[in-house]
Amino acid sequence: MTDLVILGESMVEFSQQVPGIFQQSYAGDVHSVAVYFKRLASPGDRVRLMTAVGHDTASHGLLAALEQESIDTSLVFRHPTRQLGLYMVNTDNRGERSFSYWRSDSAAREVMPLFREATQVAGDGGYLPCGIAPRPDLFFFSGISLAVLTPNTRPAFWELIEQLHGAGTRIVFDPNYRPKLWSSVKETRAEYARAFEYAHLALPGIEDLSALYGVKSFDGACDFLDGFDIEELVIKDGPNGVCYRGPTERFVEPITPVAQVVDTTAAGDSFNGSYLAYRSQGLSPRDAIALAAKVSALVIQHKGALLNDEVFRRSITTPVLSEQ
């Protein structure tokens, strides 16, 4: 059984269906990772989303949506005054997306103070070992997770990461770079350097590495990331394939391009959640990458970040699912 904790922000999503008409749901990069992991995980696997919400109607709706997906909400904290962030997705005729955000006062920005308050040991002012009990097997966060945290709360986040790393939890990091969320490239690089130092598994995209470091190829990405002590790299480059570099092997897995892309929202997030689920079931990196790419390809042929669960289960027929 695998226990995965994912830290970040779930938001209200309004996704354009036709011009002027939007469908409301809940999403966000880590939200999508959690959903796709859980949908593909073995029955005993658990995913806990670590975030903060408010007391508003949308926050209540988010908790209900997470529970419907069987995602553990024991690490979802309530902020007394803040609410959920919100974003709108517009897509062009090629399926490329653009976003408009309202998240500056999001409750998720204050998740670390709420977490520390909730885990403080009564009486001596200390903290529970690693803060999260039981200790998870995997801890996932993204560049967006980091960017959303207010700068004064990041030290508490890095303290948690150091504790988890030292206790044996595998740290998983996806850079997922969003320039508008950062004050400068210098700040981003400094925070990402810490993330890469702690990561056992990194899931970067060439697009993000290119924007931040000028890296434009799989070889360049491996050369750059080899400067950190990362056990496994899974480097995504859209239709150009996925490069894997592990302790004993390195390969590029080709990807079959999608003929008609409808909406690229959650392309990388659905891949990440699926890859982690397949690997947790014991699949090889190559098989997990191939199957996760099929999930991602399915997702981008539909509107919105989260594919309807019934459609998803009807469409994804893999050896892993058929055996259950």
C-alpha positions in Angstrom: 0.0 0.0 0.0 1.2 3.5 -0.8 0.4 6.6 1.2 0.9 9.8 -0.8 0.6 13.3 0.6 0.2 16.2 -1.9 0.6 19.8 -0.9 -0.8 22.7 -2.8 -3.9 24.6 -3.8 -7.3 23.5 -5.0 -9.3 26.2 -6.7 -12.7 26.8 -8.2 -12.4 26.3 -11.9 -14.5 27.9 -14.6 -13.8 26.2 -17.9 -15.1 27.6 -21.1 -17.4 25.2 -22.9 -18.5 27.5 -25.7 -17.9 31.3 -26.0 -19.6 32.9 -23.0 -20.6 29.7 -21.2 -18.4 28.2 -18.5 -18.6 25.0 -16.5 -17.8 25.2 -12.8 -15.7 22.5 -11.1 -12.7 22.2 -8.8 -9.1 21.9 -10.0 -5.6 23.1 -9.7 -2.3 21.3 -10.5 -2.0 19.2 -7.3 -5.8 18.6 -7.2 -5.5 16.9 -10.6 -2.5 14.9 -9.5 -4.5 13.7 -6.5 -7.6 12.7 -8.5 -5.8 10.8 -11.2 -3.5 9.0 -8.7 -6.5 7.9 -6.7 -8.5 6.8 -9.7 -5.7 4.5 -10.9 -4.3 3.5 -7.5 -4.6 0.0 -5.9 -7.6 -0.3 -3.5 -5.4 0.1 -0.4 -3.5 3.2 -1.6 -4.3 6.5 0.0 -3.8 10.1 -1.1 -4.1 13.0 1.3 -4.4 16.5 0.0 -2.7 19.0 2.3 -4.2 22.5 1.7 -6.3 25.1 3.4 -9.9 26.2 2.6 -12.4 28.7 4.1 -15.9 28.4 5.5 -17.6 29.6 2.3 -19.9 27.6 0.1 -17.2 26.9 -2.5 -15.0 25.4 0.2 -17.8 23.1 1.4 -18.2 22.1 -2.2 -14.5 21.3 -2.6 -14.5 19.1 0.4 -17.5 17.2 -1.0 -15.8 16.8 -4.4 -12.6 15.5 -2.8 -14.6 13.0 -0.7 -16.4 11.9 -3.9 -13.0 11.1 -5.4 -12.0 9.2 -2.2 -9.3 11.7 -1.4 -8.4 11.9 2.3 -9.2 15.4 3.6 -7.6 15.0 7.1 -4.9 17.5 6.1 -7.3 20.1 4.7 -7.3 23.0 7.2 -9.9 25.7 7.6 -8.9 29.4 7.5 -11.1 31.7 9.6 -11.4 34.5 7.0 -9.9 33.5 3.7 -11.7 31.6 0.9 -10.8 29.4 -2.1 -9.0 30.9 -5.0 -10.7 31.0 -8.4 -9.6 30.8 -12.0 -11.1 30.8 -15.5 -9.8 28.8 -18.4 -10.2 30.0 -22.0 -9.1 27.7 -24.9 -8.3 28.7 -28.5 -9.2 26.6 -31.6 -5.9 24.6 -31.2 -6.7 23.6 -27.6 -4.1 25.9 -26.1 -5.3 27.4 -22.8 -5.0 30.8 -21.1 -5.9 31.6 -17.5 -7.3 34.4 -15.5 -6.7 34.1 -11.7 -8.2 35.4 -8.5 -6.1 33.9 -5.8 -4.2 36.6 -3.9 -6.3 36.1 -0.8 -6.5 32.3 -1.1 -6.7 30.3 2.1 -4.1 27.8 0.7 -1.4 30.6 0.9 -1.6 30.1 4.7 -1.6 26.3 4.9 1.7 26.1 6.8 0.7 28.2 9.8 -2.6 26.3 10.0 -0.7 23.0 9.7 1.8 23.9 12.5 -1.0 25.0 14.8 -2.9 21.8 14.2 0.1 19.6 14.8 1.5 21.4 17.8 1.8 19.2 20.9 -0.1 20.6 23.8 1.9 21.5 26.8 5.5 21.7 25.6 5.3 23.7 22.4 7.0 21.0 20.4 5.8 19.4 17.2 4.9 15.9 16.3 7.7 14.0 14.4 7.5 15.1 10.8 4.3 16.9 11.6 2.3 14.4 9.5 1.2 11.1 11.1 1.4 8.5 9.9 4.5 9.4 7.9 3.7 9.2 4.2 5.6 7.0 1.7 5.6 9.9 -0.9 5.3 13.6 -0.5 4.5 15.6 -3.7 4.7 19.3 -4.3 5.0 21.5 -7.3 6.5 24.9 -8.3 3.0 26.2 -8.0 2.7 24.8 -4.5 5.9 26.8 -3.6 4.8 30.0 -5.4 1.4 30.0 -3.7 2.9 29.9 -0.2 3.5 33.4 1.2 7.3 34.0 1.5 7.1 34.2 5.3 5.6 30.7 5.5 8.1 29.0 3.3 10.6 28.4 6.1 8.1 26.2 7.8 7.5 24.3 4.6 11.2 23.6 4.1 11.4 22.5 7.8 8.7 20.0 7.0 10.4 18.8 3.9 13.7 18.3 5.7 12.0 16.3 8.5 10.1 14.1 6.0 13.3 13.5 3.9 15.2 12.6 7.0 12.5 10.2 8.1 12.5 8.2 4.8 9.7 9.8 2.9 10.4 10.0 -0.9 10.1 13.6 -2.0 8.6 14.2 -5.5 8.8 17.6 -7.2 7.3 19.0 -10.4 8.7 22.4 -11.2 5.5 23.5 -13.0 6.7 27.1 -13.5 4.2 30.0 -13.6 6.1 33.3 -14.0 3.2 35.5 -12.8 3.2 33.8 -9.4 6.8 34.7 -8.7 8.4 38.1 -7.9 11.5 37.3 -10.0 13.4 34.6 -11.8 16.1 34.9 -9.1 13.6 34.0 -6.4 12.2 31.1 -8.4 15.7 29.6 -9.0 16.6 29.9 -5.4 13.4 28.0 -4.2 13.7 25.4 -7.0 17.4 24.7 -6.1 16.2 23.7 -2.6 13.4 21.6 -4.1 15.8 19.8 -6.4 18.2 19.2 -3.5 15.6 17.4 -1.5 13.8 15.6 -4.4 14.2 11.8 -4.9 12.0 12.0 -8.0 11.7 15.1 -10.3 9.1 15.4 -13.0 10.1 18.5 -15.0 8.9 19.6 -18.4 11.3 20.9 -21.0 9.2 24.0 -21.4 9.7 24.9 -17.7 13.4 24.2 -17.7 13.8 26.2 -20.9 12.0 29.3 -19.4 14.1 29.2 -16.2 17.5 27.8 -17.2 17.6 27.9 -21.1 17.6 24.1 -21.2 16.0 23.0 -24.5 16.7 19.2 -24.8 16.7 16.0 -22.9 20.5 15.9 -22.8 20.6 19.4 -21.6 18.0 18.7 -18.9 19.9 15.7 -17.6 23.2 17.6 -17.6 21.6 20.4 -15.6 19.7 18.2 -13.1 22.7 15.9 -12.6 24.1 18.7 -10.6 21.6 17.7 -7.9 21.4 14.3 -6.1 18.1 13.3 -7.7 17.6 9.5 -7.9 15.0 9.5 -10.7 14.2 12.0 -13.5 11.1 11.9 -15.6 11.4 14.7 -18.1 8.4 15.5 -20.2 8.5 17.2 -23.6 4.9 16.9 -25.0 4.7 15.0 -28.3 8.5 14.6 -28.4 8.4 11.9 -25.7 9.4 11.4 -22.1 13.0 10.9 -21.0 13.7 8.7 -18.0 17.0 8.7 -16.1 17.3 6.4 -13.1 20.0 4.7 -11.1 20.6 1.9 -13.6 18.9 3.0 -16.9 18.2 5.9 -19.2 15.8 5.9 -22.2 13.4 8.1 -24.2 9.9 6.8 -24.5 8.2 8.0 -27.7 4.7 9.4 -27.4 2.0 9.1 -30.0 0.7 12.6 -30.8 -3.0 13.3 -30.3 -4.6 14.1 -33.6 -7.1 16.6 -32.2 -6.2 18.4 -29.0 -9.3 19.9 -27.3 -7.9 21.3 -24.1 -4.3 20.9 -22.7 -5.3 21.7 -19.1 -3.9 19.1 -16.7 -1.8 17.3 -19.4 1.2 17.2 -17.2 -0.8 16.8 -13.9 -2.7 13.8 -15.2 0.6 12.3 -16.4 2.2 12.8 -12.9 -0.7 11.3 -11.0 -1.0 8.4 -13.3 2.8 7.7 -13.3 3.0 7.7 -9.5 0.0 5.4 -9.3 1.4 2.9 -11.8 4.8 3.0 -10.2 3.2 2.4 -6.8 1.8 -0.8 -8.2 5.2 -2.1 -9.2 5.3 -1.3 -12.9 8.6 -0.5 -14.5 9.4 3.1 -15.3 9.0 2.4 -19.0 5.6 0.8 -18.7 4.4 3.4 -16.2 5.5 6.2 -18.6 3.7 4.6 -21.6 0.5 4.1 -19.7 0.6 7.6 -18.0 1.1 9.1 -21.5 -2.1 7.4 -22.6 -4.0 8.9 -19.7 -2.6 12.3 -20.5 -3.6 11.9 -24.2 -7.1 11.0 -23.2 -7.4 14.0 -20.9 -6.4 16.6 -23.5 -9.1 15.4 -25.8 -11.7 16.7 -23.4 -12.7 20.0 -21.8 -11.4 20.9 -18.4 -8.8 19.4 -16.0 -10.8 16.5 -14.7 -12.4 14.0 -17.1 -15.7 12.7 -16.0 -15.0 9.6 -13.9 -17.4 7.3 -15.8 -16.0 8.3 -19.1 -12.5 8.0 -17.7 -13.0 4.4 -16.4 -14.7 3.4 -19.6 -11.8 4.8 -21.7 -8.8 3.7 -19.7 -8.3 0.0 -20.2 -4.8 -1.0 -19.0 -3.5 -4.3 -17.7 -3.4 -2.9 -14.2 -7.1 -1.9 -14.2 -8.3 -5.0 -16.0 -6.8 -7.2 -13.3 -8.6 -5.4 -10.5 
